[in-house]
Amino acid sequence: MTDQAGEGQGIDHDLRGARRNVYLLTAAQAILGTIGPIVFSVGGVAGYQLLGEDKSLATAPLTGFNVGVALGAIFVAAMSRFLGRKAAFMTGALLGAGGGLMAAYALFRSDFWLLALGFCICGIAGGFTQKLRFAAADASPPFYKPQAISWILAGGMVSAVLGPQLVILTKDALAPVFFAGAFIALVPTCLAAIAILAFLRLPDQRPAAGALSLGPVRPLREIVLTQRFLTGMVCGISTYALMTFMMTGAPIAMVVGCGFSQDLATLGIQWHVLAMFAPSFFTGMLVSRYGAERVVAAGLVILMACALVAHAGIALWNFWGALILLGAGWNFGFIGSTAIVASSYRPQEADMVQGFHDIILFTAVAIASFGSGKVLTAYGWDMLSAAVWPVTAFCLLLLVSLFAAERRRAA
């Protein structure tokens, strides 16, 4: 009886500690998550304005951002392994402030490629921020992992409002150098995140801490070739790449292609980001109740609905409706895929596997953002949404195969 009571108290203590970390990480996510909406709200249009006659490279600075996210996945994995995650996350926030300053300086100089470099540094900070969801999951008991992931992504609700509103409030602050004020605003924003991260108490997952007690670390090749990991990674990559492919091109299509104002395009991104994170309050519960595979499948179906709305016309409601569905589909698809991936490795394998996963993920996302500008310039907005169909169909086949294989093993 005493042993059971002690065990129960230990579980309660672990859960309290996990919740404390999740709340802090959610607050940090809410603040650092503003970097992406700020960059994507104005980055394509800013790049478009700095180019000459050939506008096909307009999304190259946004590609720089996504390349930076992939690089950030490498840096955060290395720093987390040897210095600890808390120090890594604070470093990432500091890089976000530096990237914002460089982007603003590039706009003052009308330097297109310096803008791309500034966005790349912002992207590196974004790569560090992406690690927050894994940190929350890894520091939580198994039954709390889906909820932890959902809470971290729910922090994006604040980002969805704060980022675009910062753009609207500050984009003209340093006129005639438009948009520079929005990037300078990243400095106090990132410093506030550093202050929050200073209170984290994450468990130490460096090699010396748990290698003996947790068992041997499997070779990376063995882990990533399992059907469960591959399905989760491919579905996560596909969901994220499709979202980036359409989101990157949407502001340019609205402002340049259809004559909508920059504020309307920015509000479209705000609704999109809200839709990305609003379902997070219950997505984790849906994963726990129905399984990650079914949640990912629902996300893929929502992405198909997004493509239908985008195909239907180029009125404001088409753009906003498609962006909202795009965000909701990403939420279900990406949270579900993250849960599948997180269940495919052991705690002592986390940094190695997560680093590999995020490098592949954000390399694909960078390619998608670069291709978005090329496809939009050559073929128009309708072609961007057409890419949804073959990709989602392939992912659904993978999920059906995984579901069938796991049912056979359980029988």
Salt bridges, closest charged atoms under 4 A:
ASP14 OD1 - HIS13 ND1 3.98
ASP138 OD2 - ARG85 NH2 3.09
ASP172 OD2 - LYS171 NZ 3.10
ASP204 OD2 - ARG206 NH2 2.87
ASP263 OD1 - LYS171 NZ 3.59
GLU293 OE2 - ARG228 NH1 2.80
GLU349 OE1 - ARG218 NH2 2.91
GLU349 OE2 - ARG346 NH1 3.89
ASP351 OD1 - ARG85 NH2 3.05
ASP351 OD1 - LYS131 NZ 3.09
ASP358 OD1 - ARG133 NH2 3.38
ASP358 OD1 - HIS357 ND1 2.92
ASP382 OD1 - HIS311 ND1 2.67
GLU406 OE2 - ARG228 NH1 2.77
GLU406 OE2 - ARG409 NH2 3.87
